[in-house]
């Protein structure tokens, strides 16, 4: 699996989202953090912004739903044109039904796990997902310090993915930058969400290229 970089628009200028999307033409995805002030103590953006952004960029949208009722809302993000929709294991009440509906609507289905949530109890859901997202900070806010304690979980997730044929992507989100991305790649991650490391850089294109190169070196 080739390295993929998904810049998080949580670190972008919300007043200029179309321009910020255009600033990273070499990105594989644009990571869209949806927060509802219930599942996490922050409020960001929702369906209308995703619909508008979909029209403004050809880069596929990677929607990460940090919300209290993903079973209700996740399918609507797929309908809005998201290329990938990720729900949290801790919030979903009917994960199999929801993951299947996301796929049925044409998007990739992802399952996210908070730092303290073990991956093993959710192995039974692996046939229903295209990606497992491991939070490497507590969800809710950008700019947090990477939690090295999640590295063993990344390795374990990669082992479980291999057991299921290796087709599932392993994404990491939180504190990913030029210093930490190599450790994540070495542990088995192949999709990397980076916010401040990209949008806080003077040259976002170069930042994406640098992150990709660092992860590729560590994973080979």
N, C-alpha and C positions, 0 to 999 in steps of 0.2 A: 504494500500500500504506500503510495507516494505521500509525502508530507503535504498537508493543507493548512493554510493560514486563514483565519476568520477574524478580521479586525472588528472589535466591538464598538458600535456607535454610541455606547454609553459614555465613552470618553470623547466623543465628537461634539461639535457645536450644533445643538439641536435647532438653532435658527437657520442653519445652512446645511441641512442633511443631504440634499441633492449634491451640493458641491463636495461635501465630505465623502460621500460615496464615490464620486468621480476622482477623488484624490488618491484612491488605492486601486487603480485598474488591474494591478497584478495580484489582487487578493482572490482567493478561491471562493470565499463566501463573505457576506456581511453579517455579523452577529448582532441580533436585535434582542436586547434584554427587556422583557415585558414584566413589570412588577406592579402589584396591585395594592400594596400597603397592608395586606393581610397575611399572605404567606411569608413575605419579607417586609421589613420596616422601611420601605421606600416606594415611591410612585414614579413610574417613568412614562411609557407610551403604550398605545394599544392599536387596535385594528385600523382605525382611520389613517394613522401614520404609516403602518405597514402597507396598506393599499396604495397610498401616495408614493411611498418609496419604491414599491414594485414597478410603478410606471416611470420612475426617474432613473433607474439603473438596470443594466443587464446582468449585474452580478447577482447570483442567487442569494436569497435571504435565509439565514439560519436563525430561526426564532426560538428563543429559550424562554419558556413560560414559567416564571417564578410567581405563580398565582395560586389562589386557594381552591379554585374549581376548574382544573384543567379539563376534566371530562366534558364540561359544558362548552368551553371556549376553544380548545385546541383545534377541532375540526374547522372552525371558522378561519383560523390562520392559514390552514392548508387551502381553503377555498379562496382566501385573499391572495394566493400566489406564492406563499412561502415554499422554498425548496426543501426545507427541513423544519420540522416542528418537534421540539423536545419538551416533555412533561416531567415533573418531579415525582419520583417514586413516593416521597413522603406526603404528597398532596392528592394523588390520584386515588379515587375510590373504585374505579372500574378500569384499571390500566389496559387489560387485554382488549376490551371493546374500543377504548379510545385510541390505542396504538393502531389497531386494525383499521379504524375509520380514517386516521391520518393517511395511512398507506392507500386506502381505497380512493382517497381524494387526490392522489398523485404526489404526495410529499414523502420524504424520508421520515421515519419515526424514530425519535430519540428518547432515551430514559436517563434522567439526571439523578445523581446521588449527592447529597450533602457530605461534607468531610467526615462526619461521624457515622455515616450510614454505610454499613458493610455491603459489599457487592454480592457475596455468595447467596443471600436469601432471594436475590432477584434473577438468579441464573435461569429459572424456569420461564422468565419472560424473554430470554434472548431470541427465541424463534420469532418473536413479534417485533423486534427492533432492528434498525439499521445502524444505530450509534448508541454508545453509552457515554454519557457526559459525567466526568468526575470533577466536582467542584474542588478547587485547590485553595479556596478561601471560603469563609462563611458567606453565603449569598446575600445580596442586598445592596452592596456598594462597591464601586470601582476603587482602584488605587490601593488595595490591601496587600499585605506582605504574603508571599507564597508560603504555603504550609508544607514543609518537607515531610511531615508525617503521612501525607497522602501517597507518597511514592510507592510504598509497598502495595497499596490498593491498586495503583496503576498496573503494577506487575501482575497482580492477581487477576485483574480484569483482562489483561492480555492473555493470560493462561486460559481463562474461561472462553475467551473469544476463539482461541485456537482450537479448543475442544469442540466448538460449534462450527468449525469450518473456516474461520478466519475472515469472514466477509464483513463483520461488524466493525465500524470505526470506533476508536477510543479517543474521545475528545477531553481536553483539560481546559479549565476556565478559572482564572484568578491568579494574579501575580505573575503571569507569564511574560518574561522579557528575555533579553539577550543572555542574562545570567542563568535563568532557571529553565529555559526551554530545552537545553541539552539534557538535563536530568530527566525531564518528562519524556523526551524521545527515547532515551536509553532505557527507561522503565517500560516503554511499550506504547506510549501515546502516538497518534499519527495526525490528529487534527488539533490545532492550537488556537485558542481564543486569546487575543491580545488587544487591550484597549489603550492604556496610557503609553505603552511601548511603541504603538503605532501613531496614534493621534497626538501624542505629546512630543513626537519627534519633529525636528525641523524639516525632514524629508520623509514623509510617510511611505513613499514607494521604496526608498532605500531601506527603511525600517522593515518592511515586509520581506524584501529580498534577504536582508541580514538574518531575520528570524528563520526563514526557510532554509538558508544555508547552514545555520547552526544546528537546526533539528535534523537535517539530512546527514550532516557529519556524525552526529551522535547516534543515529539509528542504523548506520552502516558498519 
